[in-house]
């Protein structure tokens, strides 16, 4: 899996290793630890701030078998947001 993150005017790609924790910094300068793993048919990424005090951010991604669309659910502190991605038709 390749993760693409925009930084300033540049874009870089980092191979993401599953089941290994990596440390990163968000655009606001906050340091966090993230870990991704397959759980069933879903790729689950958990990000936790290194300063403590906040619950983890959890992102689940999977292909919906009924529609073929990529679904993503982001959850933090009991609140969830769902995104559904479709192919761009040209």
C-alpha positions as CSV (number, residue, x, y, z in Angstrom):
1,X,0.0,0.0,0.0
2,X,1.3,3.5,-0.8
3,X,0.3,6.4,1.4
4,X,0.3,9.8,-0.3
5,X,0.6,12.9,1.9
6,X,0.7,16.5,0.7
7,X,3.4,18.6,2.4
8,X,3.8,22.2,1.5
9,X,4.1,22.3,-2.3
10,X,5.6,18.8,-2.5
11,X,4.0,15.4,-2.5
12,X,5.8,12.4,-1.3
13,X,5.0,8.7,-1.0
14,X,5.9,6.4,1.8
15,X,5.5,2.6,1.7
16,X,3.4,1.7,4.7
17,X,4.3,-1.5,6.5
18,X,1.5,-3.4,8.0
19,X,1.5,-4.4,11.7
20,X,4.4,-2.0,12.5
21,X,4.1,1.3,14.4
22,X,5.6,4.4,12.7
23,X,5.9,7.9,14.1
24,X,4.7,10.9,12.0
25,X,3.9,14.6,12.4
26,X,0.7,16.2,11.3
27,X,0.5,19.6,9.5
28,X,0.1,21.3,12.8
29,X,3.4,19.8,14.2
30,X,1.8,17.3,16.5
31,X,3.6,13.9,16.7
32,X,1.6,10.7,16.6
33,X,2.1,7.0,16.2
34,X,0.2,5.1,13.6
35,X,-0.3,1.4,12.9
36,X,-2.2,-0.4,10.1
37,X,-3.4,-4.0,10.0
38,X,-5.9,-6.1,8.1
39,X,-9.0,-7.1,10.2
40,X,-11.1,-9.3,8.1
41,X,-11.6,-7.6,4.8
42,X,-10.9,-4.1,6.2
43,X,-7.6,-2.2,6.5
44,X,-7.7,-0.5,9.9
45,X,-5.3,2.3,10.8
46,X,-5.0,3.6,14.4
47,X,-3.3,6.9,15.1
48,X,-2.5,7.9,18.7
49,X,-0.9,11.2,19.8
50,X,2.3,10.9,21.6
51,X,1.4,13.6,24.1
52,X,-1.5,11.6,25.4
53,X,-4.8,12.9,26.6
54,X,-6.8,12.2,23.4
55,X,-8.5,8.9,22.3
56,X,-7.1,7.3,19.2
57,X,-8.2,8.1,15.7
58,X,-9.3,5.0,13.8
59,X,-9.7,4.7,10.1
60,X,-11.3,1.6,8.4
61,X,-11.2,1.1,4.6
62,X,-12.7,-1.6,2.5
63,X,-14.4,-2.3,-0.8
64,X,-18.1,-2.7,-0.5
65,X,-19.0,-6.0,-2.1
66,X,-22.4,-4.9,-3.1
67,X,-21.4,-1.7,-4.9
68,X,-17.7,-2.1,-5.6
69,X,-17.1,1.3,-4.0
70,X,-14.3,2.1,-1.5
71,X,-15.8,3.0,1.9
72,X,-13.9,4.7,4.6
73,X,-15.0,5.3,8.2
74,X,-13.1,7.6,10.5
75,X,-13.8,7.4,14.2
76,X,-12.6,9.5,17.1
77,X,-13.9,9.9,20.6
78,X,-17.2,8.1,19.8
79,X,-18.0,10.2,16.6
80,X,-17.8,8.6,13.2
81,X,-17.7,9.9,9.6
82,X,-18.2,7.8,6.5
83,X,-16.8,8.6,3.1
84,X,-17.7,6.7,-0.1
85,X,-15.4,6.9,-3.0
86,X,-16.4,6.3,-6.6
87,X,-14.4,6.1,-9.8
88,X,-14.2,9.4,-11.8
89,X,-16.0,8.9,-15.1
90,X,-14.3,10.7,-18.0
